[in-house]
Amino acid sequence: MDQPKKEIQRPNYGILSILMVGAFIAFLNNTLLNIALPSIMNDLQVDTATVQWLTTGFMLVNGIMIPTTAFLIQKYSVRRLFLTAMGLFTIGTILSGLAHSFPLLLTGRMLQASGTAIMMPLLMNVMLISFPIEKRGTAMGVFGLILMAAPSIGPTLSGWIVEHYNWRMLFHFVTPIAIGILALGFFLLKDKKDKVNIRLDLISLLLSSIGFGGILYGFSSAGSKGWSSPEVYITIIVGCISLVTFIARQSKLQRPMLNFSVFRYPMFALSSSIAMVLNMAMFSGMLLLPIYVQTVRGISPFDAGLMMLPGALVMAFMSPITGRLFDKFGGRALAIIGLSIMTVTTYLFSTLSLDTTYNYLMILHAIRMFGMSMVMMPVSTNGLNQLPAQFYPHGTAMNNTLNQVSGAIGTALLVTVMSNRMEASAAALTVDAEQSTNQLTTELQQQIAIQAMLDGINFAFFVSSFIAVVALILAFFIKRAKQAEEPITETPSEITPRLAQN
């Protein structure tokens, strides 16, 4: 019991710095690619449904890999996992930059995803064991600042690169940085880990991959293929059955791959619920606002990135401040204030028109990001604070997995809501136009399509504001978490290492 305390009193800032820089470049790469999808479609001669696999495939690999990270963190050292994750990411980046066919590009993206999937839970786990609870909010705030800097500069940088160079330059730009970070990790990370005699349960891995992968793929495909598509509902059903089987199996294993006992700690369960609901609402801004700005308003990708830049900068700037406030006041007050701001601003986004000003959009988005900065990291940290130290790998893996799943569900839900409203609005507007004029000109049809899309976006934002209200209600039940000394229930495998140490 003494050794963990020593580790907490003396954080290894060298390890943390290298891990954070690696996570930053991985996050930056993700935000760089989205704006380049149209250029990739033209260059590689693929359609929208195909190019979306660069995003969907990335999310699927994350959903499959992240549940295994709890096992990996327990078995291997930070150095070994970091070098593996950064190595996979670097190889994937080089391959993507050299790709002259879509399958090769997709392979590179999936290699990047496998590295990123290991990196994030690894960094979170190191943060949790490096700082005591009373300083953890500040540490997480600095961590949030670094990670929020990536999406703040990503869209603008990507828009400039794509406008002046080939899309492959996005990967060529990242490659030397990734190689440099990999080299730093190789020479500077020196931590060791005693040999841990645990094995990965292959049946659990298979069930987890089919379960989370099926759910993610099904919900991700629902927006484009529709809920009536067998490819959508069959994969979701198979995914749910596999996931239930996976959960049942974990409860019987002495060393579960992903320990669902973390949900027996009420603050962790509550924080996970709030994060999932918030992720679903958050995707309205990430998904709907770019569609409105570029498709309805015709604003260029570079200007669209500039419009969202202040919001990302506000979120990055507020992250360390929010961390200090969390250490002083706890997560409840921050979450209630932040979610109240998010609810109001999300509702205001449901009142967009064809002449809403650029500055209004920029300011409203920045205020929304200000509210979000007060919620995500404090709520997540408060939940993880209640877990015993041996549950940190499982808690971080669980949070990251649920974020992927809730993001896919939120995207599918909002796309469906938007599409259904668009169809109904277009039909109503067409009937009105036919009654007032003898023929529908091409120009009139385009106006109807734009107005219908605007109605769909507004209604999706309106639904998203009610989702935010659910998270706000849950926030009132948050209490400052105290770390549990021992697991609520222990399996023989959890007791044995503790007895051996004594």
N, C-alpha and C positions, 0 to 999 in steps of 0.2 A: 504493500500500500504506500510505502515511502517514495518509491521510484516515480510513480506518476506525478506526485506532488512536486518533485524536483523539476520534472519536465515542464510543469505548468509555470513554476516560478522563473524559469530561464528559457523563454522562447528562443528558438533558433531562427533569428531573423534572416540569416543567409539562405536557409532552406525555403523559408516563406517568400523571400524576394524572388528566388528563381521560379518557384511554383506560380507565383502571381504573374510574372512576366509571361510564362508559358500559357497560362489561362487567358491572359489578355490577347495574345496573338491569335489564339484559337477562336476567341469570341469575335475579334476583329474580322477574321476571315469569313465567319458566318454572315456578318452584316454586309460584307463587301459584295457577296455573290448575287443577292436578290435583285439588285437593280440591273444586273448584267444579263438576266435571263432572256430578254428580247434579242439581244445581240447574239447570244449563244444559239437561239432558235434559227436565226438567219444564217449564221456561219455554218452550223452543222446540219442544217436542213431537217429540223425536227419540229413537231407541232407542240402546242401548249401542254397537252396531256403528257407528252413524253418528257419535255424539259422539266416539268414539275417534279419528276422523280429525283432531281438533284436536291430538292428540298424534302420530299417525302422519304426518299431512301436514307437521307441523313438522319431524319427523325426516327425511322425504323431501326437503324443500327444503334442509335442512342437508347431506344426503348428496349432493345435486346441486351445490350452490353451493360447498361447501368445497374440492373439488379444483380449482376455478378460482381460488382465492385466491392460489395461488403465482404465477400469471400476473398477477393484479391488483396484488399487492404489488410485483412487479418493474416494472410499467409506470406506476403512479400513485403520487402522494405520499401520505404518512400523512394529511395534512389532507383531501385529496379523498376518500380511502377512508372515513375516519371520518365525514365529513359525509354521505356517501352511505349508509353503514351506519346511522347514527343517524337520518337522515331517513326511510329505509325503516321502521325500527323505530317511529318516532314516528307516521308515517302509519298503520301497521298497528295501533298501540295505539288511536289515535283512532277508527279505523274499527270495531275490535272493541268498543269501549265504546258506540258508537252502534248497533251491529247489532241488528236486530229479526227477523232471519232467519238460519238456520244457514249458508247459502252466503256471506252477507256476513261473518259471524263467521269462517268458515274462510278467506276471502280476507284478512281482517285478520291472522289468525295466520300465514299464509304470508308476508305482507309482513314481519311481525316476524321470522320465521325467516330470511328472506333478509338482513336486517340483522345478526342475531346470527351468522350463518354467516361474514360478513366480519369481524366485530369480534374474535372470539376468535383466529384465526390472525394478524391484524394486530397485536394486543397482544403475542402471544407472540414474533413476529418483532422488534418494537421492543425487547422485553426482552432478547433474545439479542444484538442488535447494540449495546445500551447498556451492558452490563456485561461485564467480563472473566470468564473461566471461574472464577477463584478467588473471585469475589464473586457469581457467578450464582445459587448456591444460596440465599443470603440474600435476594437480590432476588426470586427465584421464591417464596420463603417468604412474603414480604410480599404478593405477588400472590395466593398461595393463601389467605392470611388474608382478603383482601377478597372473593374469590370464594366462600369457604366461609361467609362471613357471610350471604350471600344464602339458601342452602338452610337455614341454621340458623334464620332468622326467618320464612322463607317459609310453611311449612305452618301454623305457629301464627297468624301474621298473617292468612293466608287463611281459616283456620277462624273467626277472630273476625269478619272482614269479612262472610263469607257468612252467619254466624249472625245478624248485626245489620242487614245491608244486602242489596241486590240484587247478584248476581254481577258486574254491569257495573261496580260500584264498584271491582273489582280493576283494571280498565283505567283508570277515571277517576283512581284514586289514582296510577298510574304516569305518566299523560299530562303533567301539569305538570312533573314531575321530568325526563322525557325531553326536553321542550321547553327546559328550562333548560340541560341538558347540551349540547343541539344548539347553543344560542346561545353557550355558553362556547367550544365547539369552533370556531364560526365566527369569533369575535373573537380568540381566544387562540392557536389553532394557526396558525403562520406558516411551517412547513417548506416547502421547495421541492424539486423533483426535476427533474433534467435529462431532457429528452425522450428516451424509450427507444423505439427503432424495432423493436418486436416486435408481432406480431399473434396473436390467438387463433385456433387451429386449430378451425374449426367442426365438422369431423368428429370430432376428439378430444372436443369438448364434447358432441356427440350421443352418442358411444359411452360416455363417462363418465356421462352422465345416465341412459342406459338401463341401464348396468352396475350402478352403485351404487344407483340408484333401484329397479331390479328386485329386487336382492338384499335391500335394506331392506324393500321392500313385501312381498316373498314371506315373509320370516322374521317380519315384524310381523303378517302375516295368519294365519300358521300356528297361533297360539295360539287364535284364535277359529274359523277355518274348518277346521282339521285339515290334516294333511300330504297326505291323499288328494285334496284339492280341486285341480282343474286350475288354478284361479286362483293357487294357492300354488306348485305345482311348475313350472308353465310360466313364471311370472315369474322364479323363481329360476334356471331353466335359461337363459332368454333373458338374464338379468342376468349370469350367469357367462360365457356366450359373448361378450357385448359387452365384459365386463371384460377377458377374455383378449385380445380384439382390440385394445382400448384400450391395454393394456400393450405389446403387440407394436408398435403404431404409435408409442408414445412412444420406444421404443428406436431408431427410425429417424429421428425428427425432430431437426433441429439445435437447435431450442428447444422441448423438450417442455412440454406444459401442466402435467404432473405428472411429475417426474423420478424414476423408480424406481431410479436409480443410488444413491440414499441407502441402499438395503439392502445395498450392497457394503461399508458401514462396519459392522463386526461389533457394536459396542456399540449402535448405533442399531437394527440389526435385532433384537438381543436385547431391548432396551427395548420395542420395538414389540410383540414377541411376548408379553412379560410383561404389558404393558398390556392387550392384547387378552384374554388368559386371565383377568386380574384383573377386567376389565370384565364378563365373563360371570359370574364368581362374585359380584361386587359387586351385580349386579342381583337376586340372591336376597333381600338385605336390603331393597332399595328396592321390590321387587315383592311378595314373600311376606309380609313382616312387617305391612304395612298391611292385607293381606287377612286375616291371622290376627287382628289386633287388632280390626278393625271388623266383620268378618263372623262369625268364630268366637266371639269374646269379646263382641261388641256394644258396644265402647267407642266413644264419640262421636268424630267427626272432630277436634274441637278438642282433646280429651284425647289422641287419637292423635298429633296434632302436638306437643303438650307432651311426650309420652313420648320422641319422637325428637329433641327440642330439645337435651338435654345432649350427645348424641353429635355433633350438628352443631357445637355450641359447642366441644367438645373438639378436633374436627378443625380448626376455625378457629384456636383458641388454639395448637395444636401446629404449625401451618404455618410461621410464622417461626422457631420453635425447630428444627424439622426442617431448614429451609433452612440454618441456621448449622451444624448437625451434619453436613449433607451437605458443606459447604465444608471442614470439618475432617477428616472420616473417610471421605468418599466414599459412594456409594450402596449398596454391597454389604451392609455390616453392617446398615444401616437397613432394607433390603428383606428380609433374612433374618429379622430380629426382627419386623418388621411383618407379614410373611406368616405367620409362625408364630402370632402372636396371632390373625390373621384366620382361619387354619385351625381353631384350637381353638374360637374363639367361634362360627364357622359350624357346626361339629359340635354344639356345645351347643344351638344353635337347632334342631337336628334332634330334640331331645328335649322339645319343648313339649307341654304337656298342657292340659286344659280348665280347670285351676285354677292355672296358672303365674301368679305374682304380677306386678302392674304394676311394682313397683320392680325385680324381677329382670330383666324385659324392658328397662327403662330402663338399668340398669347394664350388662347384657350388650351392649346396642347401643352404649353409650358406649365400652366397651372395644374393641369391633370397629372403631369409627370411629377410636379411638386407633391401632390397628394400621394401618388404611388410610392414616392421615396420614403414616406413615413410609415409604410405598411409592410412591404415585402420582406426586407431584412429583419426588422424588429420582431415580426410575428414568427418567422422561421427560427430565429435565434432563441426566442422565448420557449418555443416547443422543444428544441434540441437541448436546452439547458436542463430540462427535467430528466433527461435520460441518464442512466449510469454510463460511465465511460466506455464499458465494453459494448454498449449498444450504439455508440456513435457511428461506426461504419454502416450499420443497418439503418439508422435514422437518416443519414445523409443520402444513402442509396434510395431509400423509400421516397424522400422528398423529391429528388431529381426525377425519379420514375413517374411519380404522380404529376409532376409539372408537365412532363411530356404528354401523358395521357389526357390531362385536363385541357392542355393546349389544343390537342387534336379534336377533342369533343367540342370545345368552344368554337373553334374554327368551323367545324362541320355544322354546328347549330346555327351560327350567325350567317354562314353562306346560304343555308337552307332558308332561313327567315328572310334574308335579302332577296333570294331568287323567287320565292313564292310571292312576296309583296311586289316585286318587279313585274311578274307575269300578270297579276291581278290589276295593277295600276296601268300597265300597257294596254290591257284589254279594255278597261274603262275609258282611258284616254282615246283609244281608237274609235270606240263607239261614239263618243262625244264629237270627235273630229268628223266622222262620217255624217253625222246629223247636221253639222254646221257647214259642210262643204261637200261638193259632189265627188271629189276625188282626193286621194291621199298622195301628195307629191313626195318625192324622195326627201326633200328638205323637211317636210312635215313629219315624215316617219322618223327621221333622225332626231327631231325635237322631242317626239313622243318617247323614243328610246332613252334619251338623256334624262327626261323628266321622270320616267319610270324607274331608272336606275337611282336617281336622287331619292325618290320615295322609298325604294328598297333599302338604301343606305340609312336614311333617317329612321326607318322603322327598326332596323337592326340595332342601331344605337339606342333606341328607346327600350328595346328588350334588354340590351346590355346594361342599361341603368338599373333595371329591376334585379338583375343578377348581382350588381354591386350592392344593392340594398340588403340582399341575403347575407353577403359578407359583413356588412356593417352591423347587422343584428347579431351575428356570431361574435363580433369583436367585443360586445358588452360582457361576454362571459370570460374574457381573458383575465388571468391572475398571474402575478409575478411568479415564475417557476423557481423551485428549489431542486437542486440535483438529488435524485434518489440515490441512497448509498448502495443499495443492493437491488438486483432485479426482483420484480414482483413475483415471478415464478422462475425457478432455476431448473435447467435440465442437468443430468449428470455430467454432460460435457462442459457445462459452464462452471460447475463446482470444482471439477478435477484440477484445472490450471490454478485456481485460487489456493487450493490445499497444497499444491506442489510448491507455490511461492512461499507459503508459510512454513 
